[in-house]
Structures are given as structure tokens and as C-alpha cells.
Amino acid sequence: MPLSTAPETRALIGERCQIQPQAVVGLVYRPDCGPARLGDEAIVRAFTLIYGDVTIGRGFRSGHHALIREHTTIGDWVLVGTSVIIDGHVQIGDYVSLQGRVYVPTHTTIGQYVFIGPGAVLTNDKYPLRRRSSYQPQGPTLADHVTIGANATVLPGVHIGEGAVVAAGSVVTADVPAWSLAVGAPARIRALPASLKEPNQPIFGPARVPKRS
């Protein structure tokens, strides 16, 4: 039986980073891929896998067993929790928190100060394995200060407006207006309680007061 070997990597690592044993940063997934770029003060925990052609800003934190695939751009002070999958070709802003077991498909855009709760699933394919010649997968777009509750599901192409809240376990099939509440399966739009009409706050990182646009 052949012995296993360490994967080939290409990475540009910032200052004061901590990369734990068995974590891989900059996996060479094809011969001509570019390096992973990891900003200063990052912590990459054991068994996390980051492909080449990924750019991550300052202060990144991962849990264990996270996967971040190619052509993903992640901003500053972002948390990617344990067993999160980011499937590539994804844009993520600053001060985002993805809790454990979140799934983010290709062609998804996530703004700043976004919170996605444990087990939430974003999707990008309305017709799995069908209509391949006429349909291109499209992930959701989450504007700034969006909150997604645990185990919620967001369907392909849905736009969730700034400051909106999706309740735990909801299934979002249509766009959600800014500063509103989506609840149920399928989700229905309700008024957002006044107590929740404020920007999300950073979980960690430099003190910074988010602005409501």
C-alpha cells in the first residue's frame, strides 16, 4: 500500500498567523492555479482545507474541518466555523460569521456584518441535473447586516435585503425586503420587530460601528 503524501500547496501567508497541524492552505487543485492569500493574524484550525486561488483578509478565524474552495474572496475579520463548506466562486464581505455546518454554494454573494446560523443551507440550482444547456446555477445574494437563523434554507437566486432576518428553520423561496422578517416554510414576510431594527455588531475584531444605509 503506498504511503500518503502531503498535498502540494501554494500560499502567501501574512504576519502573526497560526496554522494548526493538518490544516492545508493553498491546495494546488490544478497545475496552473494561483496561491491562496491569507491576511495577517489569521487562525486556521486543524483539518481545515483552503484551495489555491482563494483570497482571505485580515483576522480570519476557522473552526475545524472547514472547506474553502477556489475563486473565493473573503473580507476582514470573518469567522468560518467547524465543518462549513464554501464551494468556490463566492464573495464574502467583512465581519461575517458562518456558524458550524453552514453550506455556501458557488455563485453566492454575502455582504458585510452577516450572521448565518448553524446548519443553514444556501442553494444555487433550481433544476439539479436537468436543463443543463439552458440554466446556469445562481446562488443567493445576502446584503449587509442580514441574519439567517439555524437550519434555514435559502433557495437559488434569492435576494435578501439589508438588515433582514430569516427565522430558524425557514425555507426562503422568494426575495426578502430590507429590514423585514421571513418566517415559515415557505417563508412569509412579516414586520421586523422594532427591537431588531439595528445593524449587526462584529463578533470580534477592531471596534467599528456599522452604519445603516
Secondary structure, 3 states (H helix, E strand, C coil): CCCCCCCCECEEECCCCEECCCCEEEECCCCCCCCEEECCCCEECCCCEEECCEEECCCCEECCCCEECCCEEECCCCEECCCCEECCCEEECCCCEECCCCEECCCEEECCCCEECCCCEECCCCCCCCCCCCCCCCCCEECCCCEECCCCEECCCCEECCCCEECCCCEECCCECCCEEEECCCCEEEECCHHHCCCCCCCCCCCCCCCCC
